[in-house]
Amino acid sequence: MNITINDTPYTLTEPTSLDAIPQIISLPKDALALAVNQCIVHRENWAKTVLQDGDHIDAFTVVAGG
């Protein structure tokens, strides 16, 4: 299965949930917001969101500021 994360192609060999993305891109889970095909997915739904061939994932780092 082929997916794209932040414009970088990845090939996955088994069904994968969105919850695996932080590990794949080596970033801490609590510092990310994720969108699949331009739709933000709430963190509590990451484990239930199974990726499909051709999905485009955008990973955004959370920045605090004021």
VMD Tcl script that builds the backbone (N, CA, C; Angstrom):
set m [mol new atoms 198]
animate dup $m
set s [atomselect $m all]
$s set {name element resname resid chain x y z} {
  {N N MET 1 A 0.849 -1.163 0.000}
  {CA C MET 1 A 0.000 0.000 0.000}
  {C C MET 1 A 0.903 1.237 0.000}
  {N N ASN 2 A 0.573 2.198 -0.823}
  {CA C ASN 2 A 1.341 3.430 -0.933}
  {C C ASN 2 A 0.555 4.589 -0.347}
  {N N ILE 3 A 1.216 5.355 0.514}
  {CA C ILE 3 A 0.630 6.558 1.082}
  {C C ILE 3 A 1.644 7.687 0.922}
  {N N THR 4 A 1.198 8.900 1.174}
  {CA C THR 4 A 2.076 10.060 1.145}
  {C C THR 4 A 1.925 10.795 2.470}
  {N N ILE 5 A 3.055 11.112 3.092}
  {CA C ILE 5 A 3.046 11.889 4.327}
  {C C ILE 5 A 3.859 13.148 4.064}
  {N N ASN 6 A 3.209 14.299 4.152}
  {CA C ASN 6 A 3.870 15.578 3.890}
  {C C ASN 6 A 4.673 15.546 2.591}
  {N N ASP 7 A 4.026 15.066 1.536}
  {CA C ASP 7 A 4.599 15.022 0.185}
  {C C ASP 7 A 5.740 14.021 0.011}
  {N N THR 8 A 5.959 13.148 0.986}
  {CA C THR 8 A 6.971 12.101 0.871}
  {C C THR 8 A 6.265 10.756 0.734}
  {N N PRO 9 A 6.564 9.980 -0.307}
  {CA C PRO 9 A 5.904 8.683 -0.487}
  {C C PRO 9 A 6.447 7.628 0.482}
  {N N TYR 10 A 5.541 6.780 0.970}
  {CA C TYR 10 A 5.883 5.655 1.842}
  {C C TYR 10 A 5.145 4.431 1.335}
  {N N THR 11 A 5.762 3.269 1.479}
  {CA C THR 11 A 5.113 2.005 1.156}
  {C C THR 11 A 4.936 1.228 2.447}
  {N N LEU 12 A 3.702 0.817 2.713}
  {CA C LEU 12 A 3.380 0.035 3.903}
  {C C LEU 12 A 3.067 -1.387 3.474}
  {N N THR 13 A 3.545 -2.365 4.241}
  {CA C THR 13 A 3.361 -3.761 3.859}
  {C C THR 13 A 2.185 -4.428 4.554}
  {N N GLU 14 A 1.584 -3.746 5.516}
  {CA C GLU 14 A 0.440 -4.317 6.226}
  {C C GLU 14 A -0.542 -3.211 6.568}
  {N N PRO 15 A -1.789 -3.563 6.878}
  {CA C PRO 15 A -2.755 -2.527 7.269}
  {C C PRO 15 A -2.205 -1.709 8.442}
  {N N THR 16 A -2.353 -0.407 8.328}
  {CA C THR 16 A -1.777 0.497 9.312}
  {C C THR 16 A -2.800 1.556 9.685}
  {N N SER 17 A -2.858 1.869 10.976}
  {CA C SER 17 A -3.748 2.938 11.417}
  {C C SER 17 A -2.980 4.249 11.476}
  {N N LEU 18 A -3.714 5.311 11.548}
  {CA C LEU 18 A -3.120 6.641 11.629}
  {C C LEU 18 A -2.253 6.780 12.877}
  {N N ASP 19 A -2.541 5.998 13.881}
  {CA C ASP 19 A -1.791 6.025 15.136}
  {C C ASP 19 A -0.308 5.692 14.932}
  {N N ALA 20 A 0.047 5.025 13.837}
  {CA C ALA 20 A 1.442 4.648 13.566}
  {C C ALA 20 A 2.246 5.768 12.910}
  {N N ILE 21 A 1.588 6.808 12.431}
  {CA C ILE 21 A 2.282 7.857 11.687}
  {C C ILE 21 A 3.375 8.552 12.503}
  {N N PRO 22 A 3.142 8.916 13.762}
  {CA C PRO 22 A 4.235 9.563 14.509}
  {C C PRO 22 A 5.523 8.726 14.536}
  {N N GLN 23 A 5.385 7.428 14.687}
  {CA C GLN 23 A 6.566 6.563 14.695}
  {C C GLN 23 A 7.213 6.522 13.310}
  {N N ILE 24 A 6.411 6.457 12.268}
  {CA C ILE 24 A 6.937 6.396 10.900}
  {C C ILE 24 A 7.765 7.640 10.582}
  {N N ILE 25 A 7.310 8.803 11.029}
  {CA C ILE 25 A 8.023 10.045 10.714}
  {C C ILE 25 A 8.905 10.525 11.869}
  {N N SER 26 A 9.025 9.701 12.898}
  {CA C SER 26 A 9.924 9.967 14.031}
  {C C SER 26 A 9.650 11.295 14.737}
  {N N LEU 27 A 8.377 11.538 15.025}
  {CA C LEU 27 A 7.988 12.707 15.795}
  {C C LEU 27 A 7.076 12.276 16.941}
  {N N PRO 28 A 7.132 12.971 18.075}
  {CA C PRO 28 A 6.281 12.590 19.205}
  {C C PRO 28 A 4.800 12.827 18.911}
  {N N LYS 29 A 3.995 11.867 19.311}
  {CA C LYS 29 A 2.558 11.904 19.069}
  {C C LYS 29 A 1.906 13.167 19.624}
  {N N ASP 30 A 2.320 13.567 20.814}
  {CA C ASP 30 A 1.664 14.711 21.455}
  {C C ASP 30 A 2.023 16.044 20.817}
  {N N ALA 31 A 2.936 16.049 19.861}
  {CA C ALA 31 A 3.331 17.288 19.187}
  {C C ALA 31 A 2.725 17.405 17.794}
  {N N LEU 32 A 1.806 16.492 17.426}
  {CA C LEU 32 A 1.289 16.459 16.058}
  {C C LEU 32 A -0.220 16.630 15.981}
  {N N ALA 33 A -0.631 17.196 14.875}
  {CA C ALA 33 A -2.020 17.134 14.416}
  {C C ALA 33 A -1.945 16.452 13.053}
  {N N LEU 34 A -2.900 15.556 12.770}
  {CA C LEU 34 A -2.868 14.801 11.517}
  {C C LEU 34 A -4.153 14.991 10.719}
  {N N ALA 35 A -3.986 15.068 9.409}
  {CA C ALA 35 A -5.119 15.135 8.487}
  {C C ALA 35 A -4.943 14.045 7.440}
  {N N VAL 36 A -6.035 13.397 7.089}
  {CA C VAL 36 A -6.040 12.391 6.021}
  {C C VAL 36 A -6.887 12.947 4.892}
  {N N ASN 37 A -6.278 13.069 3.727}
  {CA C ASN 37 A -6.978 13.594 2.553}
  {C C ASN 37 A -7.667 14.922 2.870}
  {N N GLN 38 A -6.930 15.789 3.554}
  {CA C GLN 38 A -7.332 17.150 3.898}
  {C C GLN 38 A -8.424 17.235 4.954}
  {N N CYS 39 A -8.672 16.150 5.691}
  {CA C CYS 39 A -9.645 16.168 6.784}
  {C C CYS 39 A -8.920 15.878 8.097}
  {N N ILE 40 A -8.960 16.837 9.021}
  {CA C ILE 40 A -8.324 16.653 10.322}
  {C C ILE 40 A -8.980 15.480 11.037}
  {N N VAL 41 A -8.162 14.632 11.638}
  {CA C VAL 41 A -8.656 13.494 12.420}
  {C C VAL 41 A -8.268 13.742 13.874}
  {N N HIS 42 A -9.263 13.741 14.764}
  {CA C HIS 42 A -8.999 13.948 16.185}
  {C C HIS 42 A -8.147 12.814 16.724}
  {N N ARG 43 A -7.229 13.144 17.601}
  {CA C ARG 43 A -6.264 12.177 18.132}
  {C C ARG 43 A -6.954 10.920 18.690}
  {N N GLU 44 A -8.092 11.061 19.328}
  {CA C GLU 44 A -8.768 9.881 19.899}
  {C C GLU 44 A -9.272 8.925 18.815}
  {N N ASN 45 A -9.284 9.360 17.565}
  {CA C ASN 45 A -9.716 8.498 16.452}
  {C C ASN 45 A -8.564 7.942 15.627}
  {N N TRP 46 A -7.332 8.289 15.965}
  {CA C TRP 46 A -6.190 7.823 15.169}
  {C C TRP 46 A -6.113 6.305 15.108}
  {N N ALA 47 A -6.300 5.618 16.228}
  {CA C ALA 47 A -6.182 4.151 16.253}
  {C C ALA 47 A -7.292 3.485 15.439}
  {N N LYS 48 A -8.437 4.150 15.308}
  {CA C LYS 48 A -9.576 3.596 14.566}
  {C C LYS 48 A -9.537 3.937 13.081}
  {N N THR 49 A -8.633 4.835 12.685}
  {CA C THR 49 A -8.573 5.286 11.294}
  {C C THR 49 A -7.532 4.457 10.543}
  {N N VAL 50 A -8.015 3.485 9.764}
  {CA C VAL 50 A -7.130 2.607 8.999}
  {C C VAL 50 A -6.832 3.281 7.661}
  {N N LEU 51 A -5.554 3.358 7.342}
  {CA C LEU 51 A -5.134 4.017 6.113}
  {C C LEU 51 A -5.440 3.154 4.892}
  {N N GLN 52 A -5.724 3.824 3.785}
  {CA C GLN 52 A -6.042 3.162 2.525}
  {C C GLN 52 A -4.987 3.528 1.491}
  {N N ASP 53 A -4.824 2.669 0.504}
  {CA C ASP 53 A -3.879 2.924 -0.578}
  {C C ASP 53 A -4.181 4.279 -1.213}
  {N N GLY 54 A -3.156 5.096 -1.359}
  {CA C GLY 54 A -3.314 6.396 -1.992}
  {C C GLY 54 A -3.633 7.530 -1.042}
  {N N ASP 55 A -3.801 7.244 0.257}
  {CA C ASP 55 A -4.106 8.311 1.215}
  {C C ASP 55 A -2.970 9.320 1.281}
  {N N HIS 56 A -3.352 10.563 1.470}
  {CA C HIS 56 A -2.401 11.660 1.673}
  {C C HIS 56 A -2.554 12.138 3.103}
  {N N ILE 57 A -1.473 12.056 3.858}
  {CA C ILE 57 A -1.491 12.462 5.255}
  {C C ILE 57 A -0.663 13.731 5.392}
  {N N ASP 58 A -1.239 14.711 6.091}
  {CA C ASP 58 A -0.508 15.926 6.435}
  {C C ASP 58 A -0.280 15.887 7.934}
  {N N ALA 59 A 0.967 16.027 8.343}
  {CA C ALA 59 A 1.335 16.048 9.757}
  {C C ALA 59 A 1.792 17.461 10.100}
  {N N PHE 60 A 1.121 18.052 11.069}
  {CA C PHE 60 A 1.426 19.406 11.494}
  {C C PHE 60 A 1.974 19.371 12.907}
  {N N THR 61 A 3.063 20.072 13.141}
  {CA C THR 61 A 3.568 20.172 14.500}
  {C C THR 61 A 2.806 21.265 15.224}
  {N N VAL 62 A 2.520 20.989 16.485}
  {CA C VAL 62 A 1.774 21.920 17.312}
  {C C VAL 62 A 2.760 22.926 17.896}
  {N N VAL 63 A 2.439 24.194 17.730}
  {CA C VAL 63 A 3.315 25.258 18.215}
  {C C VAL 63 A 2.510 26.146 19.161}
  {N N ALA 64 A 3.037 26.354 20.343}
  {CA C ALA 64 A 2.406 27.255 21.304}
  {C C ALA 64 A 2.954 28.653 21.102}
  {N N GLY 65 A 2.124 29.612 21.327}
  {CA C GLY 65 A 2.591 30.978 21.165}
  {C C GLY 65 A 1.539 31.957 21.641}
  {N N GLY 66 A 1.837 33.174 21.447}
  {CA C GLY 66 A 0.878 34.146 21.922}
  {C C GLY 66 A 1.081 35.483 21.292}
}
mol reanalyze $m
mol bondsrecalc $m
mol representation Tube
mol addrep $m
